[in-house]
């Protein structure tokens, strides 16, 4: 199947061996390489299609359906921004991904070809799942998105429309931030236009921060929308459902079955009313998330150990025997039993760490090139929590914190092979 994208074509379906549409005579091989195989969707001011390249690789073609100068400007800006960003969590485009196409007896069509992402957006995902995500997955996803936003913000862009439907979950797990059509570059001209009220407004109910509604968006506006997104993911309800107009706050915590207070506090800070009350950079967001992840790991480990002690058959038997044979010395027997059993869990002699200082420095240096200055904090925290960790376990644990799979594998090979 080869589909004609001429919006006025009465019969757009053709065989995949034709070069021109049999109905309107428009070209079917776009830009000399792309053949449209199916329509994926239509909405707003664009249609999306699946296309095959000369090498057979499926990609997504986005075609602008309204040539108003403002929409053309936004469309071209999206193409430019995507071409300048390179991250697993951002759709990949080739240098010549943007082109124009002139169908027979029609207006010029603006086209953008990008990576096809197999998966679904987070709004679809939660609807299919039929229940909210837990705090562990929420934390993992927030860390991924903080890495993506660091890439975006470090290139002097900000997204301006973060929401569940603009975050894709790949079939193999990683997240991808999509729809950069409303993203802006932080530049002198942007500041001047914004001050003059000449910036196109973007509004997604429940996710857009107050300053953006007033035409004064800033990079920290992305953090507000990110916080609102995770209220939705953790509760399964629209953020506006929890809004209290009298306090100007979201009362959402009691809708989450289990969440660390510091994690809930962090999400609330992301959603602070004023930008200067939120984390100021994606680097700060990442640093705070790693701190919270450490707290969650420690809490989970503590609960696991307590469960082992509580459910141990030997301990339960010892308790019954102690109570049956020495009722008058219950306190001392219990203390003796506790003293004898505790070393097995928490005071066993530890093997010295296998991580040599030189190797640790090397890990920190290579990791810093991939995730930034928090690498040293991360390395030390992992060693503090796991003093007997092996070299291989240490490297594997660090590699899991690298969002790009290829970079993570390169990191492993560099240190282990």
C-alpha positions in Angstrom: 0.0 0.0 0.0 1.2 3.5 -0.9 -0.9 6.4 0.3 -1.2 9.8 -1.4 -1.0 12.6 1.1 -2.7 15.2 -1.1 -5.6 16.4 1.1 -7.8 16.8 -2.0 -7.1 13.4 -3.4 -10.4 11.4 -3.9 -8.8 8.0 -3.9 -5.4 8.1 -2.0 -4.8 4.4 -1.9 -2.3 3.0 -4.4 0.0 0.0 -4.9 3.5 0.2 -3.5 5.0 0.0 -7.0 3.5 3.2 -8.3 5.5 6.5 -8.3 2.5 8.7 -9.0 -1.0 8.6 -7.6 -3.4 7.0 -10.0 -6.1 9.4 -8.9 -4.5 12.9 -8.6 -1.1 12.2 -10.1 0.8 13.5 -7.1 4.2 11.9 -6.3 4.1 9.0 -4.0 7.9 8.7 -3.2 8.3 11.8 -1.0 11.7 13.6 -0.9 12.9 10.8 -3.2 12.9 8.2 -0.4 9.8 8.0 1.8 6.7 5.9 0.9 3.6 6.5 3.0 2.1 3.1 4.1 -0.7 4.0 6.6 -2.3 6.9 8.4 -1.7 6.9 12.2 -3.7 9.8 13.4 -5.2 13.3 12.7 -5.7 16.1 15.2 -5.0 19.7 15.9 -3.2 21.1 12.8 -1.3 18.0 11.6 -1.8 14.4 10.4 0.6 11.6 11.1 1.5 8.7 8.9 3.8 5.7 9.0 6.4 5.8 6.2 9.0 3.3 5.0 12.4 4.6 4.1 14.5 3.2 1.2 16.1 0.8 3.7 12.7 -0.4 4.9 12.9 1.2 8.3 9.5 2.5 9.5 9.3 6.1 10.5 6.6 8.6 11.4 5.7 11.5 9.0 4.1 14.5 10.5 2.3 16.7 7.9 1.0 20.2 8.8 -2.6 20.7 7.6 -2.9 24.4 8.3 -0.5 26.8 6.6 -1.1 29.8 8.8 2.3 31.5 9.2 2.2 31.0 13.0 1.6 27.2 12.7 4.3 27.0 10.0 6.7 28.8 12.4 5.9 26.4 15.2 6.3 23.4 12.9 9.7 24.5 11.6 10.8 25.3 15.1 10.0 21.7 16.2 12.0 20.4 13.4 15.0 22.6 14.3 14.8 21.8 18.0 14.6 18.0 17.4 17.6 18.2 15.0 19.7 19.9 17.8 18.8 17.5 20.6 20.3 14.0 20.9 19.0 11.8 23.7 17.3 8.4 23.9 14.3 10.2 25.6 13.8 12.5 22.6 12.5 11.4 19.1 15.4 11.2 16.7 15.4 13.0 13.4 17.9 13.1 10.6 19.4 16.4 9.3 17.1 16.5 6.3 14.0 15.3 8.2 12.1 18.6 7.4 11.0 19.1 3.8 8.1 20.6 1.8 5.9 18.7 -0.7 3.7 20.2 -3.4 0.9 17.9 -4.4 -1.0 18.4 -7.7 -3.4 21.3 -7.6 -2.8 21.8 -3.9 -1.0 24.0 -1.4 2.5 23.3 -0.1 2.7 20.7 2.6 5.2 21.0 5.4 6.6 17.6 6.4 8.7 16.2 9.2 10.0 12.7 9.4 11.1 11.3 12.8 11.8 8.1 14.7 8.8 5.7 15.1 8.4 5.0 18.8 6.8 1.7 19.6 4.6 2.0 22.7 1.9 4.3 24.0 1.6 7.6 25.8 1.3 7.7 29.6 -2.4 8.7 29.5 -3.2 5.7 27.3 -1.0 3.5 29.5 -2.8 4.5 32.7 -6.2 4.0 31.1 -5.2 0.5 29.9 -3.6 -0.3 33.3 -6.8 0.7 35.2 -4.9 1.7 38.3 -2.2 4.3 39.3 1.5 3.5 39.4 3.4 3.1 42.7 5.9 5.4 44.1 8.9 3.2 43.1 8.0 3.4 39.4 7.1 7.1 39.7 10.5 7.8 41.1 12.2 5.8 38.3 10.2 7.7 35.7 10.8 11.1 37.3 14.6 10.4 37.2 14.3 9.5 33.5 12.4 12.7 32.7 14.8 14.8 34.7 17.6 13.5 32.5 15.6 14.4 29.4 14.8 17.9 30.7 18.4 18.4 31.6 19.3 17.8 27.9 16.5 20.1 26.7 17.3 22.9 29.2 21.1 22.7 28.7 20.5 23.5 25.0 18.5 26.6 26.1 15.1 25.2 25.2 12.1 24.5 27.4 9.1 22.3 26.4 6.1 24.3 27.7 3.6 21.4 27.3 4.5 18.5 29.5 1.6 16.2 30.3 0.9 12.5 30.2 -0.2 12.4 26.6 3.1 14.0 25.6 5.2 11.3 27.3 5.6 8.0 25.4 6.5 4.7 27.1 8.6 2.6 24.8 7.6 -1.1 24.5 11.0 -1.9 26.2 10.5 0.5 29.1 12.2 3.9 28.6 10.2 7.1 28.4 10.3 9.6 25.5 9.2 13.2 25.7 7.4 14.2 22.5 5.6 17.1 20.8 8.2 19.9 20.7 5.9 22.1 18.6 5.4 24.6 21.4 8.9 24.4 22.8 10.9 27.7 22.9 14.5 28.7 22.9 15.6 30.9 25.8 17.1 33.9 23.9 17.2 37.6 24.0 14.5 37.9 21.3 12.3 35.5 23.3 12.5 37.6 26.4 11.7 40.8 24.4 8.7 39.2 22.7 7.4 37.7 25.9 7.6 41.1 27.6 5.7 42.6 24.7 3.0 39.8 24.9 4.0 38.5 21.4 4.5 34.8 22.4 1.9 32.3 21.4 0.2 31.0 24.6 0.1 27.2 25.4 -2.6 25.9 27.7 -3.3 22.3 28.8 -5.9 22.3 31.6 -4.6 21.0 34.9 -0.9 21.0 33.8 -0.1 24.6 32.7 1.5 26.7 35.4 0.0 30.1 36.4 2.9 32.2 34.9 2.5 30.5 31.6 -1.2 31.3 31.5 -0.1 34.9 31.9 2.3 34.7 29.0 5.4 34.6 31.2 6.7 31.0 30.9 10.2 30.1 32.1 12.2 26.8 32.2 10.8 26.1 35.7 7.3 26.0 34.1 8.3 22.6 32.9 8.8 21.4 36.5 5.3 22.5 37.5 3.8 20.5 34.6 6.0 17.6 35.5 4.7 17.6 39.1 1.1 17.8 37.9 1.8 14.8 35.6 2.9 12.7 38.5 -0.1 13.6 40.6 -2.1 12.1 37.7 0.1 9.0 37.5 0.1 8.4 41.2 -3.7 8.9 41.7 -5.2 8.1 38.4 -7.2 11.4 38.5 -7.0 14.7 36.7 -5.0 17.1 38.9 -7.8 19.7 38.8 -9.9 17.1 40.8 -7.7 17.9 43.8 -7.5 21.7 43.4 -8.7 23.8 46.4 -9.3 27.4 45.2 -9.3 28.7 48.8 -5.7 27.6 49.5 -4.5 27.4 45.9 -3.2 23.9 46.5 -3.7 20.3 45.4 -4.9 18.0 48.2 -3.8 14.8 46.5 -1.7 12.8 49.0 -4.6 10.9 50.7 -5.4 9.4 47.3 -2.0 7.6 47.2 -1.9 4.3 49.2 1.8 4.6 50.0 4.3 7.4 49.5 7.3 8.7 51.4 6.6 12.2 52.9 9.8 13.6 51.4 8.7 12.3 47.9 5.3 13.9 48.2 6.9 17.1 49.5 9.2 17.1 46.4 6.2 16.8 44.0 4.5 19.7 45.8 7.7 21.8 45.4 7.7 21.1 41.7 4.1 22.5 41.7 4.8 25.6 43.8 2.8 28.6 42.6 5.8 30.8 41.9 8.8 29.7 39.7 11.3 30.8 42.3 9.8 28.4 44.8 10.5 25.4 42.6 13.8 23.7 41.9 15.7 26.0 39.6 17.5 23.5 37.3 17.1 20.0 36.1 20.4 19.2 37.8 18.9 20.2 41.2 15.8 18.0 40.4 18.1 15.1 39.7 20.1 15.6 42.8 17.0 15.7 45.0 15.5 12.7 43.3 18.6 10.6 44.0 18.4 11.6 47.7 14.8 10.5 47.8 15.6 7.3 46.0 18.2 6.6 48.7 15.6 7.2 51.4 13.2 4.9 49.7 15.8 2.1 49.3 16.8 2.4 53.0 13.1 2.3 54.1 12.4 -0.7 51.9 15.5 -2.5 53.2 14.5 -1.7 56.8 11.0 -3.1 56.3 12.4 -6.2 54.6 14.7 -6.9 57.5 11.9 -6.3 60.0 9.7 -8.7 58.1 12.4 -11.4 58.1 12.8 -11.0 61.9 9.1 -11.1 62.5 8.4 -14.1 60.3 11.4 -16.2 61.2 10.2 -19.7 62.4 13.2 -20.2 64.6 12.6 -16.8 66.3 8.9 -17.6 66.8 9.8 -21.0 68.3 12.3 -19.4 70.6 9.8 -16.8 71.8 7.3 -19.5 72.6 9.8 -21.7 74.4 11.1 -18.7 76.4 7.6 -17.7 77.5 6.7 -21.3 78.4 9.7 -22.1 80.5 10.7 -18.8 82.1 7.5 -16.7 82.6 9.0 -14.9 85.6 12.1 -13.7 83.6 10.3 -12.8 80.4 12.2 -9.5 80.0 15.7 -10.9 80.4 14.9 -14.0 78.2 13.6 -11.7 75.5 16.7 -9.6 75.7 18.9 -12.6 75.5 17.0 -14.0 72.6 17.2 -10.6 70.8 20.9 -10.3 71.5 21.7 -13.8 70.1 19.6 -13.4 67.0 20.4 -9.8 66.1 24.0 -10.3 64.9 22.8 -12.6 62.1 20.9 -9.7 60.6 22.7 -6.5 61.4 26.0 -7.1 63.1 27.6 -9.8 61.1 31.3 -9.1 60.4 31.6 -7.4 57.0 34.1 -8.2 54.3 36.1 -5.1 53.3 34.9 -3.4 50.2 36.4 -4.7 46.9 36.3 -1.3 45.4 39.8 0.2 45.2 40.1 4.0 45.5 41.6 4.3 42.0 38.8 2.3 40.5 36.3 4.4 42.4 37.7 7.6 41.0 37.7 6.1 37.5 34.0 5.2 37.9 33.1 8.6 39.2 34.9 10.3 36.3 33.3 8.2 33.5 29.9 8.4 35.1 30.2 12.2 35.5 30.6 12.5 31.7 27.2 10.8 31.3 25.0 12.0 34.2 26.9 15.1 35.6 28.4 16.1 38.9 26.0 14.0 41.0 28.1 10.9 40.0 30.4 11.2 43.1 27.4 11.5 45.4 25.8 8.5 43.8 29.0 6.3 44.0 29.5 7.1 47.7 25.9 6.5 48.5 25.9 3.1 46.9 29.1 2.1 48.7 27.7 3.3 52.1 24.5 1.3 51.6 26.4 -1.8 50.2 29.8 -1.9 51.9 30.5 -5.5 50.7 29.5 -4.9 47.1 31.6 -6.5 44.4 33.2 -4.6 41.5 30.8 -6.1 39.0 27.7 -5.4 41.2 29.0 -1.8 41.7 29.4 -1.2 38.0 26.0 -2.8 37.2 24.3 -0.6 39.8 25.8 2.5 38.4 25.0 1.5 34.8 21.3 1.3 35.7 21.4 5.0 36.5 22.4 5.8 32.9 19.2 6.4 30.9 20.7 5.8 27.5 21.1 2.0 27.0 24.0 2.3 24.5 25.9 4.6 26.9 25.2 2.3 29.8 26.6 -0.7 27.9 29.6 1.3 26.8 30.1 2.3 30.5 30.0 -1.4 31.5 32.4 -2.5 28.9 34.9 0.3 29.7 35.1 -0.8 33.4 34.6 -4.5 33.3 36.2 -5.8 30.1 
